[in-house]
Amino acid sequence: MREAIFNFLRKHQNEFVSGQQISEQLGVSRTAVWKHIRALKQKGYVIESYTKKGYCLREAPELLSPEGLEKGLSSSEFGRHIVYRERVDSTNNVAKQMADDGAPEGTVVIAEEQTGGRGRLSRSFHSPFAKGLWFSVILRPAIPPMEVSKMTLLAAVALARSLRAHGLSDCGIKWPNDILLHGRKLVGILTELNGSAEKVNYIIMGIGVNTGVTASDLPEELQDIVTSFAMEGVSVQRQELLQTILLELEKLYQTVCQEGFAPILVQWRALSCMLGQKVAVSSIGRTFTGTAADIDDDGNLIVETEGGLEKVMAGDVHVRPV
């Protein structure tokens, strides 16, 4: 019913229509009309309302279109099968179910909103309606399970290249799975594996990119650590950005399939915003500080401390302010 009310308003965009008109045309109570319009406003639809004039749609969020996405794609496989949802708990959850059911490699699940988006260590990932790219890609690579963690580095390189191409030329990669701009998080990546010790069945690569998010969209605890295209004053079309990301992901994925991860690690180093920086590391059972020196051939972070070189395979790494 909410979609029907929106379509009615869109048909009469920039005109006032009364609640009674909508009620009679759609066969729904005026109270229900009011509730649905209130919900649309909360999602970013600009709808004026006056007691004697009714409702007038002035502006609607830019929504993604699977048909439009496919028409503008340059990639050959990634994004050729798109599953679009307005609202899900997590695109990774939907993609897992589809992968279990045999969905082909390169399938993309994308949503306007996630109610249970998550990052590493089961942390939540804020994903408001039509304010970002919230999507997952199904991959079925012929690589050993021990190399799966490097797929996150691949994704980070693809994201950094894509964002720089769309106007955020100063963004950089923070190990292991974030893209930062001016010290604030712009992108999160969550790579999940289904397989055994011997074989990868499939990988779900979950990606969240903040495009239209503003400070008022964020919980108070995130306002000083998150940024977006909008907060940086850079305009971007979500559909075009997603097309660029899928092409970059596919190109780098093909590189891995043909040459291995060595070329990806070279690009990761060039795009990093943390190598050479002072960092604080919270790893399993201990915390220490040092300088982020490099990543090794396995994608582990190498930190130079007063006591020597430390290899970080997992944990939280924070770039320390100068």
N, C-alpha and C positions, 0 to 999 in steps of 0.2 A: 504493500500500500504506500509506503514511503516513496518508492520509486515512481509510482503513479502520480503522487502529489507533486513530486519534483518535475516530472515530465509536463504536467499541466501548467505549472509555474513557468517552466522554460518556454512552453508554447506561447505564453503571454508575457515573456520577459520584458521588463521595464514598463509593464502595465500593472495597475492595481486590480486584483480580483478578490471578491469577498469570500469569506469563509463559507458563506451559504452557497455560493456558486460552486466551490470545490466540493462541498458536501453533497450537493444534488447531482453533480456530474459523475462523481465517483462512488456514490452510495455509501458514504461513511459519515459518522457524526462529526459535528463541528468541533467537539472536544478532541476527537481523534486527530482531526486536521491540525489543530493547535499543537498537540503533542508531537506530531511528526515534524512540523515546521520548526518547533523548538529544537528537536534533535538534529535537523539539518543545519540550523544556525550553529550548533555546538561543533559541527564538523567543518565549519568554515564557509558555509554558504551565506552570502550577504543577502538577507531578506528583510526588507522594510515592512513594518506592520503598524497600522493605525486603526483605531476602533471603528471609525466610520468609512474607511477606505478599503480595508482588507490587507492583502499581502502583495508584495511586489519583489520579484527576484531581480537583484541588481548584478550579482556576480556569483559564479560557481567555481569551485576548485577545478584545476586541470586534472581530469581523470585519465588513467591509462587505458589504452585500447589495444587488445590483442591483435586486431586486424591492422591497425595503424603501425604497431610495432613490427609485425611481420613484413609489411610493405617496405619499410625503411631499413630492414636488416641487410648488412653486408656479410654477416657470418653465414657459413654453409650448413652448420648443424645446430649450434647453440642458439636457442630461441625459436627454432623452426616448429617446435611443439610448445605452446604456451598455455598454461592453466591460470586463469585470472579469477581472483576472488575479491570481493569488496572487503570482507573482514574474516580473519582467521585467528586462531590462537597463536600459531607459528607456521610460517611457510615451510620450515624444515620438517615439521610433523607431517604436513600434507605431502611433501616430496618423498619422505620415507615410505609412506603408504603406497604412493604411486610407484616407487622403485621396487618395492616388494611385489607389486602387481605386474612388473615387467616393463615399466615406462622406459623409453629409449634414452640413450645418452644425449645430453644437451637439452633435455626437457627443463623448462623454466616454470617455476611456480611463483606468482607475484600477487601481492595483496595491497590494497589501499591502506589497510590498517592491521596491526597485530595486537592482540590483547595479551599475549604471553610470549612476546619476543624475548630471546635470551642470548647471552654471550657466553664467554668462557666462565668456568667455575660456577655455572648455574645463575649468573647474574642476569637481571632483567635488562632488556634493551627497549628503550622508549620508542614507540613506533606510531605516532599520531596519524590520523586520517589524511591521506593525500599530501603529506608534508615531507615525504621522502621516498626512496626506493627500498622496498622491503621484499626481498626475493631469494629464491634458492635454486641452485642448478644441480641436476643429477649427472654424476660422472661415473664411468665404469672403466677406470684406467688399468692397464696391464702392468702394474708396478707392485713391488713387495710392500706388505703392510707397514714395514718400518720406515718407508719413505712418504707415507701419507701426510705427516706433519708438514712436509715441504710444500704440499699443495696450498697451504695457507700463505706461504711466502709468494707463491705464484699469483694467488688472488690479490695480495697486497700490491705487487708490481703492476698488475693489470688495472687496479683501482687508482693507484697514484698516477699512472700514465693517462688514464681517462679523465680524471679530475683536472689535471694540469692542462689537458687539451680543451677543457671547458671553462678555463679562466682562473683556476686556483693554482697558479704556477708555483706557489711557495709550499704547497702541502708535501708531506713526507711520511715515510713509513716508520712506525714504532714497533719494535719486536714485542710479541710475535704476530699480532693480528689487528693492529689499529692504523688508521691514517690520521695524522694530526695536522692542524694548521694553527700557527701561532700558539702552540702548546695545548690546544683544545681538540677534543675528539670529534672527527668528522665522519668516520666510517668504522664499522665493526664487522669482523669476519668470524664465522663459526663453522669449522669443518668437522663433520661427523662421519665416522666409518662404520660400515656394516661388512663384516668379514671374519676371518679366522687368523690364526698365527701364520698360515701359509698363503692365504688368498684374500684379495679385496673383492667383495661382491659388488659394492657400490660406495660412492662417497656423496654426501650431501654438502654442498658448499653454500652456506647461508650468508647473505650480505645485507647490510643495512647502511644506507647513505642518507645523511640529513640534507635535504634540499630546501624545503620551505619552512623548516622548524624555526620558531622564534623563541626568545627567552620566556615569553608568557605561556608557551606550550610545554615548558619543562618544569618538572618538580624542582623545588628550591635547591635540593642537594646536587642537581646537575647543571644549574645555571652558570656556574663558574668553570665547568670542565668540558662542556659540549659546545660545538659550533655547527654552522650550516652554511650553505650557499647564501641564503637570505641574510643571515647574521653577518656575513662578510660583505654584503652589498653586491653580490654577483648574481645576475639573472641566469637561470638555466631552465631548459625544457626537459622535464623528467624523461619523456619518451626518447628524445635524442640522446640523452646521457646514457640511458639503459642500452640503447643500440650500440653506442661506443664501447661500453663496458663488456658486452657480450662478444663483440668482435675482438677486443684485446684479450679477453679470457681464452677465446678459441685459438688465437694465434700463439699465445704462450703455451697452451695445452698441447698444441701440435708440435711445438718446439721440444717439449718434454718427451713426448712420444717418440720423436726422432733422434734427439740428441741427449736426453737426460736433463738433470736439473742444473748442471754447471752454468749454462747461459742465464738461467733465472737468478742464480745467486749473484752473478756479476751485476745484473740490473738492480737487484735488491740493494746491494751496497751503494750503488750510485744514487738511489732514490731515498735512502735512509735519512731520517732527521735526528738520529740518536748516536750514530757512530762518532766517537771522539768526545761525547758528552759525559758529564758526571751522572751516574745513575745510582739508585737505591734498589736493591733486589731483595724480595721476600720469596725465598725458595722453601723447599720442604724442610721444616724444622730449624731454619736459620734465616737471619737477615744480615746483609752486608752491603757495603758501598764500594764504588770504584769507577772506572772509566770504561764505557762500552767500546771495545777495541775492534771486534769483527764478528762475523758468523763463520762457523766451520762448514765443511762439506756436507754435514748432516743437518744444517740449518740451526744448530744450537748457538746461542749467544756467548761470546767470549768476553769476559770482563777482566780488566787488569786492576788488581788490588795491590795493596802494600805487601801482601804476602805472596803475590804471584798471580798467574792466570787462573781464572775460575770459569768452568764451563757450566752454563745455565741451560738445562734441558726443559724446565718447566718452572712457572712461578710468575709473580708480578714484578714488573720492572717499571720504575718511575724515573723520568728524567728530572734531575734536581735543578732547581733554579740557580743561576749563577749569582 
